[in-house]
Amino acid sequence: MNKKVWTSVIVVIIAIIVLCVVLIKSPKNSKPMAASDATTHYFCEEGTIDATFSKDKVDLVLSDGRSVTLPQTVSGSGIRYEKDSIVFIGKGDDAFLTENDKTTFTNCVSATVTDGKDAIATPTKGTTTATGGSVSTAAGISTFVSNSGNFMFTYPKGFIVSSGGVGYNTNWRVNTSDSGKLLVKLTSPKNYALTTKTNLSNLTFTVGTSSDKNVVANCLSIANGETRGGIITLGGVDFTKILLTDAGAGNLYTTTSYRAVKDAMCYAIETTIHSTNLGNYSPDQGIKQYDTDEVSNALNKIVYSFRFLK
């Protein structure tokens, strides 16, 4: 081997050694970096959190009027900001806040908020004008658009918006032991007009998904206690309507589940009416049977507004 070849080999070896040293000494990216000065609005069961992310910290403004700044710390998955006894953890669109080892803001789902004048109208079939993640309010109606921009729906102003929490579990739809992801949950407020002096406890609307192959294969199948209720079309996509009633301890839960397979995912859009037995109340309380048609119509308006945007 001549001198030029040996020189070339030595240069290559030195370059490899230098590269290895640089890689070894470089700090590991063990914690995800949030977008600089980006503000995300989270809806939680207890209220809202405005989170402004910068390089190594997050500034939180809580709906109870408090503000706190937390430095970023190492997280095995997702994001984690922590100082003293306050910890803010998030993954994907979901987050929660703990204080003194107690969760004070639970099941938070991220979205952005626009003024009523910029409210998103419910699109007609095939319309995909709404993008991003937003909740807009106009004329007593709010519009929710998922942060991923995958879907949207409208609902009565004042309903509580939350998610199923960080990670996967079985609460993505009713009557299942399979894991999925509860993307968003609406709950009627305590002062909801239809619950006043009636045996109606609350209403919920949920959107959940699962990518489990077995779940997807059996997405439209009925399980024990369920009955099939036909097909409805939401935004050009056919959903199978499935009905389920569950009762116990003087409580009645009437769930209507709308299921469809899209993009190798099983989607479950569900409404649940939680009511109580009139026998639980004394006559002098003046509690009456809730108006079934009025309640069903209120929930159906939310369901029928649902649209996929992609």
N, C-alpha and C positions, 0 to 999 in steps of 0.2 A: 504494500500500500504506500503510495507516494506521500510526500509531505503535505500537499494541498488537501488530499483526502483526510489525512489525520487532523489537520487544522479544522476542517469543516465538522468532523465528528466531535472534536473537543468543544467547539462553539455551540453545537446543538446540546451537548450534555450540560454545559454551563447554563444555557437558557432554561433547560428543564429544571435544574436545581433551583435557580432563581425563582421560577414560577411556583414551584412547590413551597418554597419559603414564604412567598407572598400569600399564598392561599392559607397556609397554616397560621400565619400571624394575623390574617384578616379577621375582624370580629364577625361572629355568626349572626345572621339576621334572625334572632330567636323571637323577636316580637314584631308583629305587623305594624306598618306605619299607616296612619290614616291620612287622608288627603289634607293638605295644608289649608288651614282657615276655612274648612268646609263645615257648614252647620247642618245637622240632621235633626229633624223633629220626630220624637218618639211618642206614640200614644200608649199609655199604660192603664191598667185597671184603676189605679189610684189617681191618675192625672197625666200630666205631660212632662217630658224632659226635652229641652233644647240643648243639644250637644254640639259645641264648636271645637272641631279637631284641629290641632296644629302639630308640629313636628314630634314633640315628645310629651304632649299633655292634652287634656280635654277640659274645656270650660263648660260646666253644666249649670243650666238655669232650670230650677224645678218649679212646678206649678204651684207649690205652696209658698213661693216667694223667695226661697233660699237660692244662693249661688255658691258653687264650690269648684275649685280647680284641682284636678287630680293628675299626677304624673303617670306616664305609661310604664307598665311593668311587663315582665315576661309572661306570655300566655302560651299554653300548649296548642291552643286552637282558638281562632278568633282574636278579639281584642280584650285587654284588661287594663284598667286604670285604677290606681289605689293610693290612698293616703290615710294614715291613721286607721280609723275603723270604717271608712267609706270605700266601697269597691263598686266600680261600674264595669260590667262584663257584657260583651256583645259578640254575636256571630251572625253573619248574613244580615237579614233585616230585623233580627230579634236582639233584645237586650234586657237587662234588669239591673237594679241598684240595691245593694245591701248596706245597712248601717248597723254597726255593733252586732254583726252576724245575723241580722234580721232583714229579710227582703222587704223594702219599703215601697219600691216601684216594681211591680211584677208584670210579666207577659207583655213587654213593650214591643211594639212593631213600628218600624220607621216609615215616615212619609214626610213630604213637605207641604206647607200650607200656603194657599194663595187667597187673595181677597175675594169677597163675594162677587165683585164686578168681573172677576176673571174666572168665574165658575165654569166648570166643564159641563156642557150639556150632554145628556145621554145620547150617544151616537145611534144612528140607524144601522141596520144590518150592513156589515162590511166596512163601516167607518172606523178608521184607526187614527184619529186626530190627536187623541190624548196620549202623552208619553210621560215617562219618568214616574216619580212617586208623589202623589199629591192628594190632599183633601181640600175641596173647594166648597164654599157654602153660599147659597143664594135661595131666597124665598123659602126658607125652612127646610131646604134639601141640601145634603152634603154629597159630594162625589169622591169616592175613594179610587185611587189608581195605584196599583202595586208598584213598589220601588223598582221591580224588574221590568215594569211596563207590560206585563203579560196579560193583565185583566183589570177591569173596572166595574163598579156598580154604584148606584145611588141609594141613599137611605135617609130617614128622618133626622134632622138636626137634633143633637142632644144624646143620641145613642153612644154608648161607651165603646171605644175601639181598642182592641188588644190583640194579642197573638196567643199561640199555644206554648210560648216559651222557647228557650234555646234548645236545639236538638230535636230528636225524633222520639215520638211516643205513640200511644194508641188513641189519643184524644182527637186525632185528625178527622174522625167521623164516629158516629155512634155504632154500637153493636159489632165491634171488631176487636180482635186481639192482635192484629197485625200493626206494625209500626208504619207511621207516615209523618207528615208535617202539617200542622194546623197553621195556615198562612195568615188568616185574619179571623177575628171574632167580633161580632157586634152584640151588645147586650142592652136591652131597654133600660132607661134610667129609673130610679126609684119613684120619681114624680111623673112617670109616663101616664098620660091621660086615661088610657084604656085600662089601667090597673086600679084606678081610683074607685073605691067602694065596690070592687068586684073580686071574684075569686081567682083572677089572673095574677100570677106571681111575677113572671117576666117572660120576655121573648128573646131568643138568640138566633143569630144568622152566622154561619161559618163557611169558610172555604178551606178545604184540606186536600192534600195530594199524597200519593204514594207511588214510588217507582219500583217497588218490589215486584218481580216478575209474576209471582203467584197471585198477588193482589190485582195486578193489571189484567191478568188472564181471567180473573173472576170478578172484575169490577162491577159488572152489570147483573151478577147473580144475586139471588135473595138468600138470606140466612134465616135462622129460626126466629119466628115471630114477625117476619117482614112479609109484606104483600106488594105485588107489583101494581103500579098505578098508571101505566101508559108512558108515552113519549112526549116530551116538550122540546121545542127548539129555542135556544138562547143564543142570539148573535150568530145564527147560521150553523150552530153545532147541536146535534141531537143529544138530549139527556134522558136517561131512563129514570122515571119517577118511582120511588120506593117508599112505602109507608111503614111506620113502626109506632106502637103505643106501649108505654111502660108505666106501671102504677105501683105504688107502695107507700105505706105510712101516711095515707091521706093525700098523697101527691100524684098528679097525673102528668106525664110527659108525652106529648104528641109530636113526633118528628116526621118531617117529610124530607127525604134525601133525593137529590138529583145527581146522577152519576154519569160520567162520560170518560172515554179514553181519548187522550190527545197528547201527541208527542211522546208516546210511550209512558204516559203518566195516567194514573187513575185519579180523576177529580171527583170530589164529593162536595156539592153545595147543599147545605142543610139548614132548615129552620126548625126550631123547637119551641112549642108552646108549653110553658110550665104553669099548671093551674092546681088549685087545691079543692078538696071536697067541701061542698057547702055545709056539710054536717059538722065541719070543724068549728063553725062559728055559731054564736048564739043569735037568735032573731033580733035582739036589740042592737046588734052591731050594724045592721042594715046592709050586709054584704049580699050582692046579687050575682047571678050567673053572668059571666062576661059575654059580650056579643061575638059569637063565633065568626060570623061573616065579616065583621069589621076588623077583627084581629087577623083573620086569614088574608083579607085584602091588603092590609098593611104589610104583611110579610111577602105576599106575592109581588107587590110593587118592587121590593128589593130584589127578589129573585129574577123577575122579568127584565130588570135593568142590567143584569150581568152581561158582560161582553168580553170575549178574548180580544186582545189587541195585537196579537202576533200570530 
